[in-house]
Amino acid sequence: MIDRPFLGGGQINLLSLAKNLNREKFEVFVCSRDGGPLVDELKRNNIVFFPVPFSKRIGAKIVKGIVSILEGNRIDILHTHGGVAGFYGRWAARKCRTPVIVHTLHGIHYLHYRNFLLKHFFVLLERYFSRFANAVIFVSEADRKKGKKFKLASEEKMYTIKNGIDVAAFRAENMMNIRADKIRELGLESFQPIVGTVARLHRQKGIPFLLRATKRISKVFPRIKILIIGGGPLDKKLERLTNRLGVKEWVWFMGERKDAAELLFLLDVFVLPSLWEGLPYVLMEASALGKPIVATDVDGVREVIENRKTGILAPARNPEKLAEAVIGLLRNKDFASQIGESAKESIPPKFSLARMAEETQNLYLKLYQRI
């Protein structure tokens, strides 16, 4: 269960599990809001889907609807993902006594709220609802430590299961033939440097710092193109900032794209300027394609990237250092190729989808057998 049906990190995690759990042991159902690419993927894979009109406004009708789904389908294990689904799902599951309740925190976003009272409210809310869960999953060790620090759940309920990707879907060899066609399709030139990111346009992702870095990068590489792939609540605000900084000539906001993996393959340097992270899928995807990576030195990212070996770590909120790292890789193609290959060899094996699915279903069975 997850609230929104776009394909962010939490949705990719849920979809990966739904597609890869052992069907001899599990019958899978998914709930989210209706519409969107997540629902399209579920239907394409013949996974049973139940729409739930999730809202941030508290509504008893939503709880009643979820109770109806849980009871009507005799659900044994409910696995909620993210804050809104975790709130409604755990409430409903407690109400109808669902045997096993699991909740995953895909990054603990409320710990980064600027409003102290709001942050404290959500900490207390998580502590309360974690009492109803049999397990709380963190996607990184850093997040589990934060969970322990803020006492979000009792320690015996805390588990770390790191994200994993299907490496076969991100093989550079499969995309070599489409590179020239994709560059022509986009109206780009084969010789111009292409840098970019794939991210939700949200404060967490630090896109303003990439835009500010663009001014410096463009002075060294005037033919640079910065691709920003993804949508989100800050799209208009970021476009206005681009105009205000005078970097519109070099920046292309591409929105949500079904060909995101192909666009990722075009990049000479992949950049993730996040302010905080759980465990970002996109770093695993970029590494599987052998892309040189520049990312900010924040929790979660450090569990994927080893500085100057599998990528470059730059300080968060520092456009000058971000620009310096990107310029360095564009100037030194041999070093860029070296860290891209090193990332490709070492990162994907540590973050495989098979490992993530196995660890999750083993947890389900362990909890179910305790009943």
Steps between C-alpha positions, in 0.01 A plus 500: 500500500626845400315826451610652167520310170805670341831310480720641777731296721227363728284401204792329325568305820135395529472410130822298513371301797156450345659357184766286666353341813480121482154426356502153653496667843331835444191634328558870432261796503594869471318812617568862402316791347365420155669605175867566434798294384505275810148378425587455131796279597289296742238433232771415246628236742152366587531601866166551675449869577256671735463880472493695828434879493785588739505857629710695750173617650388248759195312375317213671366390160853417387557280807163332445590429136833344595334288770260374233790401274696330780200305631348426159822343374604342830837674494761334725783752458468873436816681391462879494749735334542867590323732742146533364451130421667416831256721688180368341617143440620433854188663642273281286706183556489551876124553478435173317780305671712420195746235628829659380568870441829621346592861427789638292642849541652610167709775652373669817395824336333666798834508685598766246195721549596857583202535734611347833145447629393323180813283509433406864134424422595250227761337723230444764257376234753245374571381854127446554429314175816289524337338805249342259772366266688173533798645314630837383739480204768762432665509156842603633705451815515878540120517514481212747741688728282811473195286577676372809609851603146640473343182645269458201443134591623248752842364399382141461260616227766685299645337186725629224424371150689699240347577162588286201468529121454266208843549343385339174273801437801734510757336274697754296553237229124500431497877444807557282299481179244761607742772613541676165128477425407638842741794464350584159145461637575753775669745265833472684844488343719192536807700605340718769544400867178372658456508877181431688296357780193280540309622803167605638482880503477530878708694755673178603673465163691831516437597136554876568864421584543322165350803324743732680788266411393518134612863473858405585498179293374686191793745515741209454276296267280748309339219296388312816145370529353427843208254486267502801278193466199474730202697623377617836357782708788741435498484118372855440707648782817340362428625149464853639831461684664385176385821330611713793850343502532547125573132428193414292719456192671197654223339707223275367215403732377178338221403742397141567637272227434137417844490336682617815746206486591584139549866591715397796718306257563818295661685791874562516461572872207417728437742788295447817506825705273374782475657846413162653430147379377162617678277248458643147413255225628735232861464620473124453348550154765751392778272626354199315532708181860590584429871539750724683308627805515822699280487811473690824667360810184420698368197692379225270719618211811406703371142519511480120788724383864477610659839440738516200465125445141449388402866474575849627341617825450876531373693804122556502370854435828597332458586130867598465626157608229330294611692190866427575431124515301499174762712318776270627330190354421668169862614466653167604320242289738219595428550872127534430504172307700333777259588782201419277637151436591455866144593599357258242710212634448557873164670568232289321610167655455649849150629422332220306124464472527126577665576836242766592205275408644201688570701818150649492313174446711329768391775740134451401522125567687546827235742629210287375639187665504681835121534504 
